[in-house]
Amino acid sequence: MHTEASSRSVTYHVRGDEGEWRVETDERAGMAYASKEAAFESAVAAASNAIRDGYDVVIVVPGASTTLLGDEDTGRGLDTSEGVPLSQLP
């Protein structure tokens, strides 16, 4: 089966900080959401419609940059339930 890449694409960027997260497309910011997760769900709903309309879709969501203690938290390589690097798990 041969498929052609879509010439139309849209990127949804989830941006903001605590209490005011927004979904931006083409440098336009949408309404504010109380949490990053709520903004992400909004981006997914919009992306679903765009996919149906034949667009290529990208959703960009930043990871956690700090923890409650203020240390950098990349969220990578740790089993969050135990705080143990995945490489050290059996």
C-alpha positions as MATLAB code, in Angstrom:
seq = 'MHTEASSRSVTYHVRGDEGEWRVETDERAGMAYASKEAAFESAVAAASNAIRDGYDVVIVVPGASTTLLGDEDTGRGLDTSEGVPLSQLP';
ca = [
       0.000    0.000    0.000;
       1.374    3.392   -0.979;
       0.621    6.434    1.133;
       1.651   10.021    0.562;
       2.773   12.288    3.349;
       0.279   14.993    4.131;
       1.294   18.469    3.070;
      -0.822   19.851    5.895;
       0.391   19.654    9.451;
      -0.391   21.212   12.808;
       1.640   21.277   16.012;
       0.036   21.745   19.408;
       2.364   23.096   22.122;
       1.267   22.833   25.759;
       2.916   25.782   27.544;
       2.565   27.581   30.831;
       3.032   27.027   34.503;
       1.031   26.234   37.606;
      -2.565   27.354   37.257;
      -2.305   28.703   33.712;
      -1.522   26.205   30.978;
      -2.394   26.915   27.345;
      -2.394   25.036   24.063;
      -0.682   27.032   21.306;
      -0.978   26.419   17.579;
       0.750   28.600   14.989;
       1.883   30.945   17.782;
      -1.753   31.495   18.905;
      -2.571   30.655   22.503;
      -5.913   29.168   23.426;
      -7.850   29.408   26.654;
      -6.161   28.845   30.027;
      -6.378   25.531   31.908;
      -5.713   24.904   35.595;
      -3.372   21.969   34.945;
      -0.966   20.709   32.326;
      -3.018   17.531   32.094;
      -6.216   19.450   31.279;
      -4.403   21.405   28.563;
      -3.028   18.127   27.170;
      -6.518   16.605   27.027;
      -7.706   19.668   25.115;
      -4.800   19.311   22.676;
      -5.637   15.633   22.133;
      -9.273   16.461   21.363;
      -8.216   19.129   18.850;
      -5.618   16.794   17.355;
      -8.236   14.083   16.908;
     -10.322   16.454   14.806;
      -7.260   17.521   12.794;
      -6.341   13.881   12.086;
      -9.864   13.243   10.840;
      -9.471   16.256    8.532;
      -6.255   14.802    7.063;
      -3.584   16.737    8.948;
      -0.275   15.417   10.257;
      -0.296   16.120   14.009;
       2.394   16.733   16.629;
       1.660   17.382   20.317;
       4.514   18.812   22.419;
       4.233   18.701   26.216;
       7.080   19.725   28.535;
       8.224   17.296   31.194;
       8.574   18.156   34.867;
      11.457   20.532   35.531;
      11.296   20.670   39.324;
       9.966   18.593   42.175;
       8.287   19.871   45.316;
      11.748   19.957   46.895;
      13.142   22.142   44.104;
      15.531   19.538   42.671;
      15.612   18.950   38.945;
      13.408   16.011   37.992;
      13.774   14.724   34.456;
      11.326   11.883   35.095;
      13.551    9.550   33.102;
      15.078    6.331   34.296;
      13.244    6.101   37.608;
      10.519    3.776   38.739;
       8.357    6.486   40.311;
       6.714    4.060   42.728;
      10.042    3.136   44.311;
      12.460    5.930   43.334;
      14.886    3.302   42.012;
      16.638    3.626   38.633;
      15.153    1.132   36.196;
      18.635   -0.229   35.469;
      18.836   -1.434   39.091;
      15.526   -3.304   39.076;
      15.601   -7.114   38.790;
];
